[in-house]
Amino acid sequence: MKRLFFLALCLTAFSSVPAQLSRNKSSLPQEPGTFSIEGLTPRPVVVRIQAEAPVYTTNKFDRAIGSFAPGVPVTLVAMSDTSYRVRGRARHGDVAGWVKQSDVLSADPMLADKLKKLFERTKQVAELIKNNQVALGMTSEEVQASLGKPTRKSAKINAGGKEERLEYAMFEKVPQVTTGRDSFGQLVQTIVYVKVEVGTLSLSFKDNVVDEIEETKGNPLGNGGVQIVPAPILF
């Protein structure tokens, strides 16, 4: 029985980009209540300092180690709800430390909110890939990172753009008993595992994002059914 699942992607402010799942994460130990930004985006996130800004050793702003001049570009390394860890050229030299979010000027007023959403999405997708699962909202690259190379792949181009379709034959190892003779001529039974197709999963993509999942045989999605992750975010 066919089961179709559709997702209306209404996040018009965002565009599709592959999640940076294989990118190396920062080796910097994270302070409680903070998370690393490095590796979440295809390129480093660079912003500017609005006004003279002290730079601190921790996100609690307990000890200043210098200050940034107005207009200095800095690279975001990590963040908390109220602060950014940045790298840049302070008045006394190169430094890495924490500044208040209010001291940072970005062309995108929703930058902090988008970074938080991107961090949460990356965690969701990483968990799906770890468990070889797929969900509406994943990109083609993320699906193939989770399920591997598709059994069949097709695409069509119409007035609405390019639409891709990936099909996967899903297999399970099923135990079977075989009977033979050992070196003494005795009959013995051996269990062998045979790869058997148990279902077919088809995924349709719009703008490189899964917007339809179809089970054409079996139950490849399992009892949990379809899952949804937010659409990718572009900075």
N, C-alpha and C positions, 0 to 999 in steps of 0.2 A: 504494500500500500504506500502510495506516495505521500510524503508530507513536505509541504513547502513552507519555508519560513522567510519572511520579508522584513527588511529594515529600512525605514525612511530616514535617511541621513540628513539631518537638518542643521548641522553645525556649519553654517555658511561662512563663518569667519575663519575656518581652518581648511587646510589643503592636505592631501595625502603625502606622507613621507614615510619611508621604512623606519621601523623602530631600530635603534642602535643596540640590538641585543648582543652582538658579538664584540662590541667595542669594549676595550679595557676600562674598568672602573678606576676611580681615583684610589690610590693607596693610602690617602690621608685618613686617619682614624676619625670617625664621625662623632661629634659631640651629641649628647642626648637632645632629641627634639630637632635635629638637623638631618639633611640628606644631601648627597653629592649631586651636583649638576653635570659634572664632567662625564662625557659618554652618553648623555641622554639625547643630545642634539647632533646633527651631522657636522656642524661647525661650532667652535667656541662661541659663547654668548658674550659679546662685548658691549658695555654700557659706559656712561660718563658720569663723573662726579659733579653734582650740582653746585655745591659751595664748599668752602674749606671743611674737610671732613676728617675727624680723627679715625685712626685704624686701630683695632683692639686685638688682643691675643685670643679672646674667646667671644662667643656670641652673647655673653652676659655683660659686655662692655665694661669689664672690671679693670683693665690695664691698657692704656694707650701706648703704642709703640711707634707712633709717628702720625703723619697726616698727609692727605692728598690735597693738591691744589684744585681749584675749580676748573672743570673742563677736561681733566685728565681721563683718558680711557683706561678702563680696568676690565679684566676678564672674570666672569662669575665662575666660582669653583664649587660652592655649596650654598645652602640657604636654610633659614629657619622662618618662623612666622613673621619675624620683625627685622631680620638682618640677612646680609649676604657675606659670604667669605669670598674675597676677591684677590687677584694678583695684579700688580701694577707698579708704576713708578711713583713712589711717594717723594716728599721733599728731600728726604735724606738718602734715597736710593730705592732699589727694588724691594718689594715687601709683599707678603701674603698675610692677610688678616681679615677681621670682621669689621664691617661698616653698617650703619643703620640703612634700612631700605629707603627711608625718606631722604638719604643723602645721595641716592643714585637716580640718574636721569636716563630714561629709556624712551625710545620712539614708540614703544607699545605700552600704553598705560595698564594693560592686563598681563604684563609679563610675569609677575609673581604668581598670579592665579593659573596661568597656562603652564608654568613650570611645575607647579604642584600637581595639576591634572596629568601632565606628561609623566611624572614620576609614578603616579598611581597606575596609569595605563601600562607603563613598562613592566611594573611588577605583575599585573594581571596577565599580560601576554607571555612573560617569562614562565609563569606557572602553567599556562596552557601548553606551551612548547615542551616543558619538562614532562608533562603527562600525555604528550602526543594527542592533544585535543585542538579543536578549531572553534571559532566563534564568529558571529557577524561582527563586522567592523575591523577584522584583521586584514592586513595587506597580503598580496600574493607572496611576497618574500617571507612573511611571518608564517603563512600556511605551509610553505614548503620547508621552512625550518622545523616545523612541527611534524609534518607527515612525510617529508621527503619528496622525491621526484614523482610527479603524478603519472598515473597509468596512461591517461590521455590528456591532451591539452589542445584547446581550440580558441579562436578569437574571431570576432566580427566587428566591422566598423560601420556605423550608421551616422545619421545626422546628430545623434546625441553623443557621439564619441566612440571610443573603443571599448568593447565588452569582451572580457576574457572568461574562459570556463576551464576549470580543472576537474578531472574525474579521478577518483581513487578506488581501486579494488581493495577492500579490506580483508585481511586474512587473520586466521587464528591457527595455532598449532594444536591439532586434535590427536589425542593418544590412540594408537591402534596396536592390537596384539598380533604378533606374528609367531608362527610355530616352526621350529627347525630342529636340527640335531647338533649336539655338541661334539667335541672331539672323541667322546667315548660312544657315540651313536645313540645317546639318550635324547628323547624328545624334550625340548625346552621351549618355553614361551618367553618372548622378549617384547617389551613395550617400545614402540618407536613413535615419534611425533611427526605427523604429516601436516603440511601447510595447506589449509582449506579456505577457499573464499567464502566469507560469511556475510558480506554486504558490499554495497557500492555507494560511494559518497560523491556528490557533484556539488561544486561551488561556483557560483557566478559572481563576477566582479564588475563593479562600476567605478570608474576612476581609480582603479587598482585597490578597491576596498570590497570585501565580501558583503553583498547585499541580498544573497539568496543561497540557502543550503537545502539540498534535496537528497533524501535517502531513497534510492530506487530498489534496494533489496536489503533485507535484514534490518539491523538497528545499530549502524556504526556510531551514532552519537551517544548510545547508551541510554539508561533510564533517566539521566539528568536532562536530556533534551538539548535544545539549542541554547547557547550562551551568547551574550552580547558584550562587547567591549567598546569604549568610546572610539570615535574616528581619530586617526592620527592628527597631530597638531604640527603646524609649520610656523617657524619663527622667522 
